[in-house]
Amino acid sequence: MENRRQHKLARVIRDSVSKTIQNKLSDPRITGFVSVTEVNVSPDSKNATVSLSVFGVDEVAGRTTFMAIQHAVGHIQAILGKDLPGRTCPHLRFELDTKMKKTIQTLQLIEEANRDAYAQEQEEDETADEEEES
């Protein structure tokens, strides 16, 4: 029962933080696309770790965006407090999630390898066709 309560709380936190970052923060340092990838709530529900991925910007702008969000934690937490049904609001801590970026980079490398293999195959086919013609 407790685990289900934490899971529900994590979902509410994820939705609230995501909407707040997208719609209620006007900090010009926040650029690109920010995604809440995971929320882990402590067993006593007093703390929550929110994992964020930042896309569409270079690494420096991504760090700047993350720092701006960390700077706005009080504002984000105040909005979350209004979205939660209970009287208490977990203390939020943000962490940068790099798993998504690594997955995208891996997929890009696979795609590049497939293109190279296809190009090599095409080249070999053309060479074979030329040899047959001569």
C-alpha positions as CSV (number, residue, x, y, z in Angstrom):
1,M,0.0,0.0,0.0
2,E,2.8,2.4,0.9
3,N,4.6,1.7,-2.3
4,R,1.5,2.5,-4.3
5,R,1.1,5.8,-2.4
6,Q,4.7,6.7,-3.2
7,H,4.2,5.8,-6.9
8,K,1.1,8.0,-7.1
9,L,3.0,10.9,-5.3
10,A,5.9,10.5,-7.8
11,R,3.5,10.7,-10.7
12,V,1.9,13.9,-9.3
13,I,5.3,15.4,-8.7
14,R,6.4,14.5,-12.2
15,D,3.4,16.1,-13.8
16,S,3.4,19.2,-11.7
17,V,7.2,19.9,-12.1
18,S,7.0,19.2,-15.8
19,K,4.1,21.6,-16.3
20,T,5.7,24.2,-14.1
21,I,9.0,24.2,-16.0
22,Q,7.3,24.3,-19.4
23,N,4.6,26.9,-18.6
24,K,5.4,28.9,-15.4
25,L,9.1,29.6,-15.5
26,S,10.1,32.7,-17.5
27,D,13.8,32.5,-16.8
28,P,15.7,33.3,-20.1
29,R,18.5,30.9,-19.1
30,I,16.1,28.0,-19.6
31,T,16.4,27.0,-23.2
32,G,15.8,23.8,-25.2
33,F,13.4,21.1,-24.2
34,V,13.4,19.9,-20.5
35,S,11.9,16.5,-19.7
36,V,11.2,15.1,-16.3
37,T,12.5,11.5,-16.8
38,E,12.1,10.1,-13.3
39,V,11.0,10.9,-9.8
40,N,12.1,9.0,-6.7
41,V,10.2,9.6,-3.5
42,S,11.9,8.7,-0.1
43,P,10.1,6.1,2.0
44,D,8.9,8.8,4.4
45,S,7.7,11.0,1.5
46,K,9.6,14.0,2.8
47,N,12.1,14.1,-0.1
48,A,11.9,13.6,-3.8
49,T,14.7,13.4,-6.4
50,V,13.6,14.7,-9.8
51,S,15.7,13.6,-12.8
52,L,15.8,16.0,-15.7
53,S,17.0,15.7,-19.3
54,V,17.7,18.8,-21.3
55,F,17.6,18.6,-25.1
56,G,18.1,20.8,-28.1
57,V,21.0,22.9,-26.7
58,D,24.8,22.5,-26.4
59,E,26.3,21.3,-23.2
60,V,27.0,24.7,-21.7
61,A,23.4,25.9,-22.3
62,G,22.2,22.6,-20.9
63,R,24.1,23.2,-17.7
64,T,22.9,26.8,-17.5
65,T,19.3,25.6,-18.0
66,F,19.7,23.0,-15.2
67,M,21.2,25.6,-12.8
68,A,18.3,28.0,-13.6
69,I,15.8,25.2,-12.7
70,Q,17.7,24.5,-9.5
71,H,17.6,28.2,-8.7
72,A,13.8,28.1,-9.1
73,V,13.3,25.1,-6.8
74,G,11.4,27.2,-4.2
75,H,8.9,28.5,-6.8
76,I,8.5,25.0,-8.3
77,Q,8.0,23.5,-4.8
78,A,5.4,26.2,-4.0
79,I,3.4,25.3,-7.1
80,L,3.8,21.6,-6.3
81,G,2.4,22.2,-2.8
82,K,-0.8,23.6,-4.3
83,D,-1.1,20.6,-6.6
84,L,-0.7,18.0,-3.9
85,P,-3.8,16.8,-2.0
86,G,-2.0,16.5,1.4
87,R,-0.7,19.2,3.7
88,T,3.0,18.3,3.3
89,C,5.1,18.8,0.2
90,P,8.3,16.8,-0.3
91,H,11.6,18.7,-0.5
92,L,12.7,18.6,-4.1
93,R,16.2,17.9,-5.3
94,F,17.1,17.9,-9.0
95,E,19.6,15.8,-10.8
96,L,20.7,15.8,-14.4
97,D,19.7,12.7,-16.2
98,T,22.1,11.8,-19.0
99,K,20.7,8.4,-19.9
100,M,18.5,9.8,-22.6
101,K,21.3,11.7,-24.3
102,K,23.5,8.6,-24.2
103,T,20.7,6.5,-25.7
104,I,20.2,9.0,-28.5
105,Q,24.0,9.1,-29.1
106,T,24.1,5.3,-29.3
107,L,21.2,5.2,-31.7
108,Q,22.9,7.9,-33.9
109,L,26.1,5.8,-33.9
110,I,24.1,2.7,-35.0
111,E,22.4,4.7,-37.7
112,E,25.8,6.0,-38.9
113,A,27.2,2.4,-39.0
114,N,24.2,1.2,-40.9
115,R,24.7,4.0,-43.5
116,D,28.4,3.2,-43.8
117,A,27.6,-0.5,-44.3
118,Y,25.0,0.2,-46.9
119,A,27.3,2.5,-48.8
120,Q,30.1,-0.1,-48.7
121,E,27.6,-2.7,-49.9
122,Q,26.5,-0.4,-52.8
123,E,30.1,0.2,-53.7
124,E,30.9,-3.5,-53.8
125,D,27.8,-4.2,-55.9
126,E,28.9,-1.5,-58.4
127,T,32.4,-3.0,-58.5
128,A,31.0,-6.5,-59.2
129,D,28.7,-5.1,-61.9
130,E,31.6,-3.4,-63.6
131,E,33.7,-6.6,-63.5
132,E,30.8,-8.6,-65.0
133,E,30.5,-6.1,-67.9
134,S,34.2,-6.3,-68.8
